[in-house]
């Protein structure tokens, strides 16, 4: 069953009737000559895509481009990728083209700002402000398959879980069900995401670090002493200053027992402990704490510890 939700306010744009088709205009009584005349350079209208017209001569908004793409793609088309995730509440940088899923047998070409992607698995859409969008897991995997940067890929796969739009398991199921081309890096990254709780907390933590003046850390590592003896596990690690960040350190986990931080601090590692409530409710204080801890760690002599490996999920 198609789900309908209300679009976020920031998606606001021109009303849908600003974009229409030549067919509809002819049905309304306008001749093809009149339509073509009004779409000429300097005229009051502009042609966005074959058979799709903007009833204005201004540059189209993104919302108008989305509506034009759906008119052009035809029945059962669904918008995926960046635009689908944005429509459902995830802040992402705009994409250059509108990624539209169309039935595999439809013979129609991509034009201008559209990328028409033929698939035998057009999903049941989530309708936002009258437009059909792919569900979060499908939109994420469609976008992830085109991502080549490992850090951006991990962040992308974390975001829908962080925002509560789907689970890591749903992302894995989507990869298994779809075309396997371009999914090797996606599969590998999904294997390292860990549990839903960890993914959610680390998604919040990664967002917070975007505003903290410290270098990017590495995530989910085992820390050992100079001869390779295991000292403990941290969520984030700044190797240059031997500083770790523990999220929800009181949680009981088989790989992270309650007192696992004691050998780390005993070895001279600087640790910052942050509970989930502080991570979400006191982000500015956490940012200040991380900045201060990093500065203190940088001033001392670095202890002889090493980050052994990434923790498997």
C-alpha positions as CSV (number, residue, x, y, z in Angstrom):
1,X,0.0,0.0,0.0
2,X,1.3,3.4,-0.9
3,X,2.3,5.5,2.1
4,X,1.6,9.3,2.1
5,X,3.4,11.7,4.3
6,X,3.7,15.5,4.5
7,X,6.8,17.1,3.0
8,X,9.2,19.0,5.2
9,X,8.7,22.8,5.1
10,X,12.1,23.3,3.5
11,X,11.0,21.4,0.4
12,X,8.5,24.1,-0.3
13,X,8.6,25.3,-3.9
14,X,6.3,26.3,-6.7
15,X,2.9,24.7,-6.9
16,X,2.6,21.6,-9.0
17,X,0.4,23.2,-11.6
18,X,3.4,25.3,-12.7
19,X,4.6,22.1,-14.5
20,X,2.4,20.4,-17.0
21,X,2.5,18.5,-20.3
22,X,1.8,19.4,-23.9
23,X,-0.9,16.8,-23.9
24,X,-2.7,18.4,-21.0
25,X,-2.5,21.8,-22.6
26,X,-3.9,20.5,-25.8
27,X,-6.7,18.9,-24.0
28,X,-7.4,22.3,-22.4
29,X,-7.9,23.8,-25.8
30,X,-4.4,25.2,-26.7
31,X,-3.1,24.4,-30.2
32,X,0.4,23.0,-30.7
33,X,1.4,26.2,-32.5
34,X,0.4,28.3,-29.4
35,X,2.3,26.0,-27.1
36,X,5.4,26.1,-29.2
37,X,5.2,29.8,-29.6
38,X,5.1,30.4,-25.9
39,X,8.1,28.1,-25.3
40,X,10.3,29.9,-27.7
41,X,13.3,31.9,-26.3
42,X,12.0,35.0,-24.7
43,X,8.5,33.6,-24.4
44,X,6.5,33.2,-21.2
45,X,7.0,29.5,-20.9
46,X,9.9,27.1,-21.1
47,X,10.2,23.4,-22.2
48,X,11.9,21.4,-19.4
49,X,11.9,18.0,-21.0
50,X,10.3,16.5,-24.1
51,X,6.5,17.1,-23.7
52,X,6.9,18.7,-20.3
53,X,6.5,22.5,-19.9
54,X,7.1,25.0,-17.1
55,X,4.4,27.7,-17.2
56,X,7.1,30.3,-16.5
57,X,10.3,31.5,-18.1
58,X,12.3,31.4,-14.9
59,X,14.9,28.8,-13.9
60,X,13.0,25.7,-12.5
61,X,13.2,25.0,-8.8
62,X,14.2,21.5,-7.7
63,X,10.6,20.7,-7.0
64,X,9.6,21.6,-10.5
65,X,12.4,19.5,-11.9
66,X,11.2,16.5,-9.9
67,X,7.7,17.0,-11.1
68,X,8.9,17.3,-14.7
69,X,11.0,14.2,-14.4
70,X,8.0,12.2,-13.2
71,X,5.8,13.5,-16.1
72,X,8.6,12.6,-18.5
73,X,9.2,9.1,-17.1
74,X,5.6,8.1,-17.2
75,X,3.3,5.9,-15.0
76,X,4.8,3.9,-12.2
77,X,8.1,5.9,-12.2
78,X,9.6,6.5,-8.7
79,X,12.3,9.0,-7.7
80,X,15.2,7.5,-5.9
81,X,18.7,8.4,-4.6
82,X,19.5,11.8,-3.0
83,X,16.1,13.4,-3.7
84,X,14.2,10.5,-2.2
85,X,16.3,10.7,1.0
86,X,16.0,14.5,1.2
87,X,12.2,14.3,0.8
88,X,12.0,11.9,3.8
89,X,14.1,14.1,6.1
90,X,17.8,13.3,5.5
91,X,19.9,16.4,4.9
92,X,22.1,15.7,1.9
93,X,23.9,17.9,-0.7
94,X,21.7,18.2,-3.9
95,X,22.5,15.9,-6.7
96,X,23.1,17.1,-10.3
97,X,20.5,14.8,-11.8
98,X,17.1,13.4,-10.7
99,X,17.4,9.6,-10.3
100,X,14.2,8.0,-11.6
101,X,13.4,4.3,-11.5
102,X,11.2,3.1,-14.4
103,X,9.9,-0.3,-15.4
104,X,12.5,-2.3,-17.4
105,X,10.4,-2.5,-20.6
106,X,9.9,1.3,-20.9
107,X,11.7,2.8,-23.9
108,X,12.5,6.4,-23.0
109,X,15.8,8.2,-22.8
110,X,17.3,10.3,-20.1
111,X,17.4,14.1,-20.8
112,X,18.9,17.2,-19.3
113,X,18.7,16.8,-15.5
114,X,17.2,13.3,-15.4
115,X,18.7,9.8,-15.1
116,X,16.2,7.2,-16.0
117,X,17.2,3.9,-14.4
118,X,15.4,0.8,-15.7
119,X,14.6,-1.9,-13.1
120,X,12.5,-5.0,-12.7
121,X,12.0,-3.9,-9.1
122,X,10.3,-0.6,-9.1
123,X,9.3,-0.2,-5.4
124,X,6.0,0.8,-3.9
125,X,6.5,4.6,-3.4
126,X,6.4,6.8,-0.4
127,X,4.3,9.8,-1.6
128,X,5.6,13.2,-0.4
129,X,3.8,16.3,-1.5
130,X,2.3,14.5,-4.4
131,X,5.6,13.0,-5.7
132,X,6.5,9.3,-5.6
133,X,9.8,8.5,-3.8
134,X,11.6,5.2,-3.2
135,X,11.5,3.9,0.4
136,X,14.6,4.9,2.4
137,X,16.4,1.5,2.2
138,X,16.0,1.4,-1.6
139,X,17.0,5.0,-2.1
140,X,20.1,4.6,0.1
141,X,21.3,1.5,-1.7
142,X,20.7,3.0,-5.2
143,X,22.8,6.0,-4.1
144,X,25.4,3.9,-2.3
145,X,26.2,1.8,-5.4
146,X,27.5,5.0,-7.1
147,X,29.7,6.1,-4.1
148,X,33.4,5.4,-4.4
149,X,34.7,7.3,-1.3
150,X,34.8,4.9,1.7
151,X,34.1,7.6,4.3
152,X,31.2,9.1,2.4
153,X,29.9,5.6,1.8
154,X,29.9,4.7,5.4
155,X,28.2,8.0,6.4
156,X,25.6,7.5,3.7
157,X,24.7,4.0,4.9
158,X,24.6,5.2,8.5
159,X,22.3,8.2,7.9
160,X,18.9,6.4,7.3
161,X,19.5,4.3,10.4
162,X,20.5,7.4,12.4
163,X,17.3,9.2,11.4
164,X,15.2,6.1,12.2
165,X,14.0,5.6,8.6
166,X,15.2,2.0,8.3
167,X,17.4,-0.6,10.0
168,X,20.8,-1.9,9.0
169,X,19.1,-5.2,8.4
170,X,16.7,-3.6,5.9
171,X,19.7,-2.1,4.1
172,X,21.3,-5.6,3.9
173,X,18.1,-7.1,2.6
174,X,17.8,-4.5,-0.1
175,X,21.3,-5.2,-1.3
176,X,20.6,-8.9,-1.4
177,X,17.3,-8.4,-3.3
178,X,18.7,-6.1,-6.0
179,X,21.1,-6.0,-8.9
180,X,24.5,-7.1,-7.5
181,X,26.5,-4.8,-9.8
182,X,28.5,-2.2,-7.9
183,X,27.6,-3.6,-4.4
184,X,30.9,-5.1,-3.2
185,X,32.0,-2.0,-1.3
186,X,28.4,-1.5,0.0
187,X,28.3,-5.1,1.3
188,X,31.7,-4.7,3.0
189,X,30.7,-1.4,4.7
190,X,27.4,-2.8,5.9
191,X,29.2,-5.7,7.5
192,X,31.1,-3.2,9.7
193,X,28.1,-1.1,10.8
194,X,27.5,-3.3,13.8
195,X,24.2,-3.3,15.7
196,X,21.4,-0.9,15.2
197,X,22.1,0.8,18.5
198,X,25.8,1.3,17.6
199,X,25.0,2.5,14.2
200,X,22.5,5.1,15.5
201,X,24.8,6.4,18.2
202,X,27.7,6.6,15.8
203,X,25.6,8.4,13.2
204,X,24.8,11.1,15.8
205,X,28.5,11.2,16.8
206,X,29.7,11.6,13.3
207,X,27.3,14.5,12.7
208,X,28.5,16.1,15.9
209,X,32.2,15.8,14.9
210,X,31.4,17.8,11.8
211,X,31.4,20.9,14.0
212,X,34.4,20.0,16.3
213,X,37.9,21.4,15.4
214,X,39.6,18.0,15.6
215,X,40.9,15.7,12.8
216,X,38.6,12.9,11.6
217,X,39.0,9.8,13.8
218,X,39.0,6.1,12.8
219,X,36.0,4.1,14.0
220,X,35.5,0.9,15.9
221,X,39.1,-0.2,16.7
222,X,40.8,-2.5,19.1
223,X,43.6,-0.8,21.1
224,X,46.7,-2.8,22.0
225,X,49.9,-2.1,23.9
226,X,53.3,-2.1,22.2
227,X,53.6,-5.9,22.2
228,X,50.1,-6.4,20.8
229,X,48.2,-7.3,24.0
230,X,44.6,-6.2,23.8
231,X,43.7,-3.2,26.1
232,X,40.1,-2.4,25.0
233,X,37.8,-1.2,22.2
234,X,36.8,2.3,21.4
235,X,34.2,3.8,19.1
236,X,36.4,6.5,17.8
237,X,40.2,6.8,17.9
238,X,42.6,9.6,17.2
239,X,45.8,7.7,16.7
240,X,48.1,10.8,16.4
241,X,47.4,11.7,20.0
242,X,46.3,8.2,21.4
243,X,42.8,9.5,22.3
244,X,39.6,7.4,22.3
245,X,35.9,8.1,22.5
246,X,33.5,5.7,24.1
247,X,29.8,6.0,23.4
248,X,27.5,4.6,26.1
249,X,30.4,3.0,28.0
250,X,28.0,1.5,30.6
251,X,26.3,-0.7,28.0
252,X,27.1,-4.4,28.4
253,X,28.5,-6.0,25.3
254,X,30.4,-9.2,24.7
255,X,33.3,-7.3,23.0
256,X,33.2,-4.3,25.4
257,X,32.8,-5.4,29.1
258,X,31.8,-2.8,31.7
259,X,35.4,-2.1,32.9
260,X,37.2,-2.3,29.6
261,X,38.3,1.3,29.8
262,X,40.5,0.7,32.9
263,X,43.5,-0.9,30.9
264,X,43.2,1.9,28.4
265,X,43.5,4.7,30.9
266,X,46.2,2.7,32.8
267,X,48.2,2.7,29.6
268,X,48.0,6.4,29.2
269,X,45.2,6.7,26.7
270,X,43.0,9.8,26.9
271,X,39.4,8.7,26.9
272,X,36.2,10.7,26.5
273,X,33.0,9.0,27.7
274,X,29.7,10.1,26.3
275,X,26.3,8.7,27.2
276,X,23.5,8.7,24.6
277,X,21.5,11.3,26.5
278,X,24.4,13.8,26.4
279,X,25.2,13.0,22.8
280,X,21.7,14.2,21.8
281,X,20.8,16.6,24.5
282,X,24.1,18.4,25.3
283,X,26.0,18.3,22.0
284,X,27.8,21.7,22.5
285,X,29.2,20.5,25.8
286,X,30.3,17.2,24.3
287,X,32.0,19.2,21.5
288,X,33.9,21.3,24.0
289,X,34.9,18.3,26.0
290,X,36.3,16.6,22.8
291,X,38.2,19.7,21.8
292,X,39.7,20.1,25.3
293,X,40.6,16.4,25.6
294,X,42.3,16.5,22.2
295,X,44.4,19.5,23.1
296,X,45.4,17.9,26.4
297,X,46.3,14.6,24.6
298,X,48.4,16.5,22.1
299,X,50.4,18.2,24.8
300,X,51.5,15.0,26.6
301,X,54.0,12.4,25.4
302,X,52.1,9.8,23.3
303,X,51.9,6.4,25.1
304,X,53.1,3.3,23.2
305,X,49.8,1.9,22.1
306,X,48.5,0.9,18.7
307,X,45.2,0.6,16.9
308,X,45.2,-3.0,15.9
309,X,42.2,-3.5,13.6
310,X,38.6,-2.5,12.9
311,X,36.1,-4.4,15.0
312,X,33.9,-6.7,12.9
313,X,30.1,-6.4,13.2
